[in-house]
Amino acid sequence: MPKIRHLRWWIIGLVCLGTITNYLARSTLGVAAPTLLKELDISTQQYSWILGAFQAGYTIAQPICGYVLDVIGLKIGFALFAVAWSVLTMAHGLAGSWVSMAWLRGLMGMAEATAIPAGMKTTAEWFPAKERGLAGGLFNAGTSVGAMLAPPLVVWAILNYNWQAAFLITGALGLVWTVLWLWFYQGPDKHPALTDEERTLITSGQETHLQTGAKPSLKQILRQRNFWGIALPRFLADPAWGTFTFWVPLYLASVRHWDLKQIAMFAWLPFLAADFGCIVGGPVASFLQRTTGMSLINARRCAFTMGAVLMLAPAFIGFADSAYTAMALICVGGFAHQMLSTTVITMASDLFRRSEVGTVAGLAGTCGWTGQLIFSLMIGALVSTIGYNPFFVCLGLLDLVGAVLLWTLVRERKEDAAAAAATPQAAH
């Protein structure tokens, strides 16, 4: 294989593509929901149970997926989980009731839980510290690109074929990506296309005290306040993404009375805004660190706090007279959420050893998806009586609490503070 310049960016692009197929598959249900609820005679509460099955499976499996990636390796582990989620997505077309759909969603959630831990592990292995924020934002942009592509693609499949075809198409795309991954990916220590110069750039730019190769210890990780400092903000932040992905299409259909064509035309916009949010978080932290001399961790915390303030916009969605104004507020929420989410996810690679990053990201994801599960079940149980407004207001407040916890619980390692003082130009 010939040498490829800037190979690390091609690698993170490949991971981003995998994340796109992952989130495209999971977002198919939310877009198809107005059709599914009618054709399969599913109630709103039963729909929340279907979502809850996915979220429960995802919640349980994230630390397992992260641990598997840390133990058996990124290449084979990510491929196995990708095949599983793709086949399960296609099998959704065979569901004939909410019960069978819930079983499939639960299993799919367990397989799809590998996406973020795999992305974080790739970022930790392939990038120097100063580039991890930007790299994390790029792979995490796949979450919103996948969700952005879902409305037009799924609506097209439903209108031209049926809802079953939508799941078949989005699942098949994951299998195509798996072939690309197995063909092209190797770790930086083995990849034949990596130049010596780039290998030196990667290794020399990583924190030496985070390079130890001991196997991850769940007990040791759970005892660290830095873990809870990033896990609890995710518990409070992730309900927003679950709401935007799984409930907004149904909200637009039932409250704003949009049809499928209108949903296809506009429901992808919040995820386009979210793409920009993914990319902005890292450079904002870099700018703050470069101009103020603050440490990497404090710069990340400031970027998270900015996103939390912007998340106040979704609190006013239900009070907007115009559906288009409501959509604009949802777009601000998509941008803000991904800005803060990417920032706090990236902090796993700033605070923990390379051999622990997959496990830490998985455990923190479990906390995030626990919050998402609880919030989704509350919407399903209460939305018919109190409406969506109280939930949108909660989304505007939860991240402010998360910002307080991030500032209160996370503590920099002495090695990090010393490195920041020596090289104040740090991270993207």
C-alpha positions in Angstrom: 0.0 0.0 0.0 1.5 3.4 -0.9 2.1 6.0 1.8 -0.8 8.5 2.4 -0.1 11.9 3.7 -2.3 13.1 6.6 -3.6 9.5 6.9 -5.1 10.2 10.4 -7.7 12.5 8.8 -8.7 9.8 6.3 -9.1 7.4 9.2 -11.3 9.7 11.2 -13.3 10.3 7.9 -13.9 6.6 7.7 -15.0 6.5 11.3 -17.3 9.4 10.6 -18.8 7.5 7.6 -19.5 4.6 9.9 -21.1 6.9 12.5 -23.3 8.2 9.6 -24.6 4.7 8.8 -25.1 4.0 12.5 -27.3 7.1 13.1 -29.0 6.8 9.7 -30.2 3.4 10.8 -31.4 4.4 14.2 -33.1 7.6 12.9 -35.2 5.6 10.4 -37.8 4.8 13.0 -38.3 8.4 14.1 -39.0 9.6 10.6 -41.2 6.6 9.8 -43.1 6.9 13.0 -46.2 8.7 11.7 -46.6 5.9 9.1 -45.8 3.1 11.4 -48.2 4.2 14.2 -51.0 4.1 11.7 -50.2 0.9 9.8 -49.3 -1.2 12.8 -51.9 0.4 15.1 -49.3 1.5 17.7 -50.2 4.1 20.4 -48.0 6.9 21.5 -47.2 5.1 24.8 -46.3 1.9 22.9 -44.1 3.9 20.7 -42.3 5.2 23.8 -41.8 1.6 24.9 -40.2 0.8 21.5 -37.9 3.7 22.0 -37.3 2.6 25.5 -36.2 -0.9 24.4 -33.6 0.6 22.1 -32.4 3.0 24.7 -32.3 0.3 27.4 -30.2 -2.0 25.1 -27.9 0.9 24.2 -27.6 1.9 27.8 -26.6 -1.6 29.0 -24.3 -2.3 26.1 -22.1 0.8 25.9 -19.6 -0.1 28.6 -19.6 -3.7 27.2 -18.9 -2.5 23.7 -16.2 -0.2 25.0 -14.6 -3.0 27.0 -14.7 -5.3 24.0 -13.0 -2.7 21.8 -10.3 -2.2 24.4 -9.7 -6.0 24.7 -10.1 -7.5 21.2 -9.1 -4.4 19.2 -10.8 -1.7 17.2 -10.8 -3.2 13.8 -12.5 -6.5 14.4 -14.7 -5.3 17.3 -16.2 -2.3 15.4 -16.8 -4.5 12.3 -18.7 -7.2 14.3 -21.0 -4.7 15.9 -21.6 -2.9 12.5 -22.7 -6.2 10.9 -25.1 -6.8 13.8 -26.8 -3.4 13.7 -27.1 -3.5 9.9 -28.8 -6.9 9.9 -31.1 -6.0 12.7 -32.1 -2.8 11.0 -33.1 -4.7 7.9 -35.1 -7.2 10.0 -37.3 -4.3 11.2 -39.2 -4.8 8.0 -40.5 -8.1 9.3 -42.0 -6.6 12.4 -45.8 -6.9 12.6 -46.5 -5.4 16.0 -45.1 -3.0 18.6 -43.8 -6.0 20.6 -41.7 -7.5 17.8 -40.5 -4.0 16.9 -39.5 -3.4 20.5 -37.4 -6.7 20.6 -35.6 -5.7 17.4 -34.9 -2.2 18.7 -33.5 -3.5 21.9 -31.1 -5.8 20.1 -30.2 -3.1 17.7 -29.5 -0.7 20.5 -27.0 -3.2 22.0 -25.2 -3.4 18.7 -25.2 0.3 17.9 -23.8 1.2 21.3 -20.3 0.7 19.9 -20.3 3.9 17.7 -19.1 6.5 20.2 -16.6 4.3 22.1 -15.1 3.3 18.8 -14.9 6.9 17.6 -13.2 8.0 20.9 -10.8 5.1 20.8 -9.8 6.0 17.3 -9.3 9.6 18.2 -7.2 8.7 21.2 -5.0 6.4 19.2 -4.6 8.4 16.0 -4.3 12.0 17.1 -2.0 14.2 19.2 -3.7 16.0 22.1 -3.9 19.3 20.2 -6.0 17.8 17.5 -8.3 15.6 19.4 -11.1 18.1 19.9 -11.4 18.7 16.2 -11.0 15.0 15.3 -13.7 14.2 17.9 -16.0 16.8 16.4 -15.5 15.4 12.9 -16.4 11.8 13.8 -19.2 13.0 16.0 -20.6 15.0 13.1 -21.6 11.7 11.7 -24.3 11.4 14.3 -26.0 14.5 13.0 -25.3 13.8 9.3 -26.9 10.4 9.6 -29.9 11.9 11.3 -30.0 14.7 8.7 -30.0 12.2 5.8 -32.8 10.1 7.4 -35.9 12.4 6.7 -35.4 12.7 2.9 -34.2 9.2 2.4 -36.8 7.5 4.6 -39.7 9.6 3.3 -38.6 8.8 -0.3 -38.6 5.1 0.4 -42.0 5.2 2.0 -43.6 7.2 -0.7 -42.1 5.2 -3.5 -42.1 1.7 -1.9 -43.2 1.2 1.7 -41.9 1.6 5.2 -40.2 -1.8 5.1 -38.0 -0.6 2.3 -36.7 2.3 4.4 -35.2 -0.1 7.0 -33.8 -2.4 4.3 -32.0 0.4 2.6 -30.5 2.0 5.7 -29.4 -1.4 7.0 -27.7 -2.4 3.8 -25.6 0.8 3.8 -24.1 -0.3 7.1 -22.9 -3.6 5.5 -21.2 -1.7 2.7 -19.4 0.5 5.2 -18.2 -2.7 7.1 -16.4 -3.9 3.9 -14.6 -0.6 3.6 -13.6 -0.6 7.3 -12.1 -4.2 7.1 -10.3 -3.4 3.9 -8.7 -0.1 5.0 -8.4 0.2 8.7 -5.3 -0.7 10.8 -4.0 0.8 14.0 -1.2 3.5 13.7 1.4 1.0 14.9 0.6 -1.4 11.9 -0.9 0.7 9.1 1.3 0.3 6.0 0.2 3.7 4.5 1.3 5.7 7.6 4.4 7.8 7.0 7.2 7.9 9.6 6.7 11.7 9.9 3.1 11.4 10.8 3.7 8.5 13.2 6.2 10.7 15.0 3.7 13.6 15.0 1.0 11.4 16.6 3.2 9.7 19.3 5.1 12.9 20.3 1.9 14.9 20.7 0.2 12.5 23.1 0.4 12.7 26.9 3.0 10.2 28.0 1.3 9.5 31.3 -1.8 8.3 29.4 0.1 5.8 27.3 0.3 2.9 29.8 -1.2 -0.3 28.4 -2.8 -1.9 31.4 -6.3 -3.4 30.9 -9.2 -1.2 32.0 -10.5 -1.7 35.5 -14.2 -0.9 35.8 -13.9 -0.6 39.6 -11.0 1.9 39.4 -12.8 4.0 36.7 -16.0 4.2 38.7 -14.2 5.4 41.7 -12.7 8.4 40.0 -14.5 11.8 40.3 -13.3 12.7 36.8 -15.4 9.9 35.4 -18.6 11.2 37.1 -17.6 14.7 36.1 -18.2 13.8 32.5 -20.8 11.1 33.0 -23.4 13.2 34.9 -23.4 16.1 32.4 -24.0 13.5 29.7 -26.9 12.1 31.8 -28.5 15.6 31.7 -27.5 16.4 28.1 -28.4 13.3 26.1 -32.2 13.6 26.5 -32.1 16.5 24.1 -30.6 14.4 21.3 -33.1 11.6 21.9 -36.0 14.1 21.7 -34.7 15.8 18.5 -34.1 12.4 16.9 -37.1 10.3 17.9 -39.9 12.7 19.0 -39.6 15.8 16.8 -41.0 14.2 13.7 -44.0 13.0 15.7 -44.3 16.4 17.3 -44.3 18.1 13.8 -47.0 15.7 12.6 -49.3 15.7 15.6 -48.9 19.3 17.0 -47.8 21.3 14.0 -49.9 19.2 11.5 -47.1 18.7 9.0 -47.4 15.9 6.4 -44.6 13.6 5.4 -43.4 15.8 2.6 -43.1 18.8 4.9 -41.2 16.7 7.4 -38.9 15.5 4.6 -38.3 19.1 3.5 -37.5 20.6 7.0 -36.8 17.9 9.6 -33.2 17.5 8.5 -32.3 21.1 9.2 -31.7 20.7 13.0 -29.1 18.0 12.2 -27.4 20.2 9.7 -27.1 22.8 12.4 -25.8 20.0 14.7 -23.0 19.3 12.2 -21.7 22.8 12.7 -22.0 22.4 16.5 -19.8 19.2 16.3 -17.1 21.1 14.5 -17.3 24.3 16.5 -16.6 22.9 20.0 -13.0 21.9 19.4 -11.9 25.2 17.8 -13.7 27.2 20.4 -11.7 25.4 23.1 -8.5 26.0 21.1 -9.2 29.7 20.7 -9.9 30.1 24.4 -6.7 28.3 25.4 -4.6 30.2 22.9 -5.9 33.6 23.7 -6.3 33.4 27.5 -3.7 30.8 28.4 -6.2 28.7 30.3 -5.6 24.9 30.4 -7.1 22.4 28.0 -9.6 21.1 30.5 -10.9 24.6 31.4 -11.1 25.5 27.8 -13.3 22.4 27.2 -15.5 23.4 30.2 -16.0 26.9 28.8 -17.0 25.5 25.4 -19.5 23.2 27.2 -20.9 26.1 29.1 -21.4 28.2 26.0 -23.4 25.3 24.5 -25.5 25.0 27.7 -26.5 28.7 27.5 -27.5 28.3 23.9 -29.6 25.3 24.9 -32.1 27.7 26.5 -33.5 28.3 23.0 -35.4 25.0 22.8 -37.3 26.0 26.0 -39.4 28.3 23.8 -40.3 25.8 21.1 -43.8 25.2 22.4 -44.5 28.9 22.7 -43.7 29.8 19.1 -46.7 30.8 17.1 -45.2 29.7 13.8 -44.0 26.1 13.1 -41.1 27.6 11.2 -40.0 29.6 14.3 -40.3 26.4 16.3 -38.1 24.7 13.7 -35.5 27.5 14.0 -35.4 27.0 17.8 -34.9 23.3 17.3 -32.0 24.1 15.0 -30.4 26.2 17.6 -30.9 23.3 20.0 -29.2 20.9 17.6 -26.2 23.2 17.2 -25.9 23.8 21.0 -26.3 20.2 22.0 -23.7 18.8 19.6 -21.3 21.6 20.6 -21.4 20.7 24.2 -21.8 17.0 23.7 -18.8 16.6 21.5 -16.8 18.6 24.0 -17.6 16.5 27.0 -17.2 13.2 25.0 -13.7 14.3 23.9 -12.7 14.9 27.5 -12.6 11.1 28.0 -9.4 11.0 25.9 -8.0 14.1 27.8 -8.5 12.5 31.3 -8.0 8.8 30.9 -5.3 6.4 29.6 -5.4 5.1 26.0 -6.2 1.6 27.2 -9.3 2.9 29.1 -10.8 5.3 26.7 -13.2 2.9 25.1 -14.5 1.7 28.4 -14.8 5.2 29.9 -16.6 6.4 26.8 -19.0 3.4 27.0 -19.7 3.9 30.7 -20.3 7.6 30.3 -22.6 6.8 27.4 -24.5 4.5 29.6 -25.2 7.4 32.0 -26.2 9.6 29.0 -28.6 7.0 27.6 -30.1 6.3 31.0 -31.1 10.0 31.1 -32.4 9.7 27.5 -34.4 6.5 28.4 -36.0 8.1 31.5 -36.9 11.3 29.5 -38.3 9.3 26.6 -40.5 7.2 28.8 -41.8 10.3 30.6 -42.7 11.9 27.2 -44.6 8.7 26.2 -46.5 8.6 29.5 -47.3 12.3 29.9 -47.4 13.9 26.5 -51.0 13.1 25.9 -52.0 15.0 29.0 -49.5 17.8 29.5 -48.2 18.2 25.9 -44.6 18.7 24.7 -44.0 22.2 26.2 -42.8 21.1 29.7 -40.3 18.7 28.1 -38.9 21.4 25.8 -38.5 23.7 28.9 -36.6 21.0 30.7 -34.2 20.6 27.8 -33.4 24.2 28.2 -32.4 23.9 31.8 -30.8 20.5 32.2 -27.5 21.4 30.5 -27.0 24.4 32.8 -27.0 22.0 35.7 -24.6 19.8 33.7 -22.2 22.7 33.2 -22.2 23.3 37.0 -21.3 19.6 37.6 -18.6 19.7 34.9 -16.9 22.6 36.7 -17.4 21.2 40.1 -16.4 17.5 39.7 -13.7 17.4 37.0 -10.1 18.0 38.2 -7.1 18.3 36.1 -4.2 15.9 36.6 -1.0 17.6 37.7 0.7 16.3 34.6 -2.0 18.1 32.4 -1.7 21.3 34.2 2.1 21.2 33.9 1.9 20.5 30.2 -0.6 23.4 29.7 1.8 25.8 31.4 4.6 24.6 29.2 2.7 24.7 25.9 -0.2 27.2 26.2 -1.0 26.9 22.5 -2.7 23.5 23.1 -5.7 21.8 21.7 -8.1 21.9 18.9 
